[in-house]
Amino acid sequence: MLRTPIGRLRTIGIVEGISYILLLFVAMPLRTFMDMPEAVSISGMAHGVLFLLYILAVGHVWIVHRWPLTRVIIAVLVSFIPFGNFVFDQSLKKEQHDNPTKAA
């Protein structure tokens, strides 16, 4: 799965999506209700690094697969929606299946 740009994007997207869910639904409540600000500090930093990797992966797929700008914008916007990456992954899975030889 990590051998193609779309495979890497899918993997990073899933991991980034999980980190976002953990940040929103675990770390934020821990900070608010249990007075544990370090939960947000740690998970927030991890999510930030994963988000940057996701943006780089989107850029790589944009170049290799010559995505239209609207597809790139959608790929970025879904990362701001909880569970958005998981929904977007379905279209990436189909695209990966349709273009299995585009590796870089």
Protein Blocks (a to p, Z undefined) as FASTA:
>chain_A
ZZpmklmmmmmmmmmmmmmmmmmmmmmmmmmmnopaklmmmmmmmmmmmmmmmmmmmmmm
mmmnopafklmmmmmmmmmpghklmmmmmmmmmmmmmmmmlcZZ
